[in-house]
Amino acid sequence: MIRLLWLIVRRLALAAALVLSVLAVNFILIHAAPGDPAQVIAGEMGGADEAAMASIRKAYGLDRPLTQQFITYIGKSLQGDLGQSYTFNRPVSEMILDRLGPTVMLVMTALLCAVLLGTLLGVWASRRPDSMVSGVVTVMSLVGYSMPVFWTGILLVILFGKVWPIMPIAGMHDVRLVGANAWVSAMDVLHHLVLPALTLTLIYVAQYSRLARASMLEILGSDYIRTARAKGLSEDAVTFKHALRNALMPIVTVVGLQFGNLISGAVLVETVFSWPGLGTLALDAILGRDYPTLLGVLTFSAALVIVANLLTDLSYRWIDPRLRDH
């Protein structure tokens, strides 16, 4: 237990340093991009003269040297203050918390479905590697892996919005159900969640099925698996009790490493389906040159990825008891 607590403390210290590094890099890159946020703000006001432009820059701290802006931003960020949005005139942290729920719902639903379905398909294919079933799983995996996430989303929008209009293709709520009871509202959200989650799932289930198949084939050829079969254990017991636990290690590793890719994919999916999450907030911030909002979204997304990697490290010790003392 002490080793585990010390591991968590070390990982948290490294995570804090990494978040600060990401924040610094994002700040420099965003401010190095061409364009003037003051002009965007003035444009939304219908235009402004030089005096008004100077007033806008002073109000948002844009008239100060970049180094001073950076130090001020770091200091406020360490206190939980991510600044004020130029476009929405609201605290960035408040806006992120408002959009966090939909993004987490989308990402976690897609991740769970992709891991469970991909692992089951991979195990199924590995038990008969030369069969037609294994070939079909392989072909489906390659096709799914080769499809860009935004292209898959657009195809689903056309299919279920035009050809077979049985699913909602935009938003998170049906405006006709405003004021409905909690059960109806929850079912409405799940109904809107199907297509965005399916889009992400189709992309990543292909990767996990291929990885699970390859990992299971390697494990099923091991000596201890032959010994288990020689003892008279059923094929299901050999597969799910002895082989699958060890085959999960590379799958868990990839899940942790690809969590960042999953979030970036969610940004595209949210844009295609107008899902009100962090992705659409980031897009609005980019279009509006809203530096604080974009920085806040990027930093918060990086923090989510770092937490996912920490949970991946801890899950190793649950899957493989031999690692618990290291």
N, C-alpha and C positions, 0 to 999 in steps of 0.2 A: 504493500500500500504506500509506503514511504517513497519507494522508487517511482511509483506512478504519480504521486503528488509532485515530486521533484521534476519529473518529465513534463507535467502540465505547466509548472511554473516556468521552466526553460522555454517551452514552446510559446507561452503567452508573451514572454519577454521578446523573443524573436519576432513574434507576430506584431507587437507594438512598434518595433523598429522598422519592420517591413511596411507597415501602414504609413508611417511617417515618410519613408522613402518614396512610396507610391504617390503620396500627397504632394511631395516636392516636385517629382517628375511631371505629374499632371499639371501642376500650377505653371511650371516653366513652359511646357509644350502648348498649353492653351493660350497663355499670354503671348507666346511667340507667333501665334497664328495671325494673319493679316486681318484688319478690320477694327472698328472702334465701337464698343458697346454704347457709348454716349450717342453716336449717330443713330443707332437702332432705337434707343429710347426716345430720342428726339423725333424720329420718324413716326413712331406710334402716337406722338403728341401732335402730329401734323406739321412738324418742322420747327426749327428754332434758330435764332441768330447766334453769333459768337458768344455773347454774354450769357445767353441761356445755356449754351453748350458748356461753358466754363462752370456754370452753377451746377449742372448735372454731374460733371466730372468731380466737383468738390463734394457734392452730396453723397456720392458712391465711393469716394476715396480714390478715384481714377487719376487724380491730378498729382498724387504722390509718386515718388520713385518706386520702381518695381520691387527693389529689395525691401523697402519699407512695407509695401503692400504684402509681400510674402511673409515677413516676420509677424505682422499683425494678424494675417490669416492663420498662420500656424498657432499663434498664441490663443486665438479664439477657438480654433478647432479642438485644441486640447481641453478646452472647457465645455465642449459640446455645442459650440455656436458655429455653424457652417455658413453664416452670413445671411443676407437678405437677397431674395430673388429680384433681379432687375425687371423681369417681365411680369411676374405675378405679384410683386410687392408683398411677399410673405416670407417668413423664416424658412430657409431651405430644409432644415432638419424636420420641421413640421410637414412640409410637402413630401419629403421622403417617407416619413412614417405613414402618411396617407396612402402612398402608392406601394408601400412595401408588401402589404397583405396580398394584393392580386398577383404580384410577381412571385412571391414565395409559393402561393397556391399553384401557379402555373408550372414553375420549375420543379417543385417537389412531386407534383402529380405526374409530370412527364418522366422524371427520374425514376420514380418507383415503378411505373408501368414499363419503362424501357429495361430496367435491371431485371425485374421479375420475368417478363415475357422473353427477353433476350436470353437469360440464363436457362429457362425451361426449354426454349427452342434449341439452344446449344447442347444441353444434356440429351435431349431427344435425338438430335442428329448424331451425337457421339456414340450412342449405344448401337447404331447401325451405320457406320461411317461410309459404307459402300452402297447404301440403299438409295432409292429414289427420294425418300424423305430427306435424307441428308443433302442430296443435290438440290432439292427445291429450297431448303433453308439457306444453302450457300448462295444460290442465285438471288433469292429475295434479299439477302444481306448485302450483296454487292450492289444491287439496284437501289436499295434504300440508302446505302452509304454514299452513292454517287449523286444523289439528288440534293441540290441546294435547298436550304430550309425555307427561304422566301419563295422559291419556285413551287415547292410542295404546298406551302400555304395558299398560294394563288390558285393552284389546281383544285384544292379543297374548297376554296371560295366559289370557284366557277361550278364545281360539281354539286355542292350542297346549297348554293345560292341561286343558281340558274337552272341547271339540268334537273336536279332533284331537290327542290327547296324544302327540306325538312329540318334544317338546323340553322340557328342564328349565326350570322357571319361577321358580326361587328358588335363591339361593346361587351358589357358585363351584365347588364340588366335590361329587362324589357320595360320601357316606360309605361306600358299599359298596366303593369303590375305594381306600380308605386302604391304603397300603403297596404300591400297584402301581408298576410301573416308570415311568421318566421319560416315555416315549412315551405310555403309556396315560393318565398324569396330565395331560400337555399336551393331548391330544385331549379329555379330559374338561373341562378349563378352556375350551377353544375351543367345545365343545358348549354350555356354560353361557353363553358370551359372546354367542352368536348373537342371542338375543332382545333383551337390553339394547342391543347395538350397533345392531341393526336399528331399534329404536325411535328412537334419536337420528338415525340415518341418514335415515330417512323424513322427518323434519322438515326437516333441513338440505339434503338433496339437492334439495328443491323450490326453495329459495332460489338455490342455485348453478346449477341448470339455467336458471332464468329470467334470472339475471344473465349467464350465459355466452351465452345466445341473444341477448339485447339487445346485448351487447358485440360478438359476432361479426357481427351484422347491421350494426352501425356500421362495423366494420373492413372487411367485405367490400364496402362501398360506397365505399371510399377509392380515390384515384387510383392509388396504387402497386399495389393489388390488380388494377385494370384493366390496368395496364401488365404485370404478371406474366402475366395471362391472354393478353394480346396477344402475348407472347413465345412462347406455345405450351405453357406449363407445364400439367401435368395438374391437375384440380380438387383431387385429394388433396394435391398439392404446394402449391398455393395456400392451401388451408385449413390444413393442419397445419404447414407450414414457414414461411409468411409471416404468415398472419392470426392463428393461435392464440397465437403468442408475445406479440403485442401485446394480444390480448384477455384474457390472463391477469392483467394488471395490476389491473383492478378486482376480480377474483376473489381475488387474493392480499390486497388491501386489506381486503375483507370478511372473509376468513378471520382476519386478525389482529384486526380490530375485534370479531368475534363469538366469539372464543375464550372470553371471560368468560361469554357466554350459553351456550356449549357446556358449560362447567363447571357452571353453575347448572342446566342441563337434566340433566346427569349426576347431580346431587344427587337430583332427582325420580326419575330412572330407577333409581338404586341403591336408593331407598326402595321402589319398586314391586316390584323383582325381588330384594330382599334381597341386593344385590351388596355385598360387604364392602369398600367404598372410603371415601373421605373424606366422601362424602355421608351415609352411614349413621352415620359417626362424629359428624358435625355434628348430625344429628338426635338422637342419644343425648345429646349435650352440651346441646342446647336443652332437652330434656325433663328433664334432671337439673340444670339451672342450673349447668352445669360451665363457668365463665367461662374458665379457662385453655385448656381444650380447644377451645372455640368460637373464642376469639381466635386460637389457633394455626392452626386450619383456615382461618379467614378470611384471615389474614395470608399463609399459605402459598399459598392460592388466588390472592390478589392478586399474589404474586411470580410464579406461573406465567403469569398473564395478561401481566404486564410483560415477562417473557422472550419470550413469544409475539410481542408487539409489536416487540421488538428484532429477533427473527429475521425478522419481516415486512419491517422496514426494510432489512435486509441482503439479503433475497431480491429486492428491487427491483433492486439492482445486478447481480444474476445474470441476471435476466430482461431488463433493458434496459441494454445496455453504455454508453449515453449518460450514465447516472447515476453511473458509477463514478468520475468525476473531480469529483463534487460532494459 
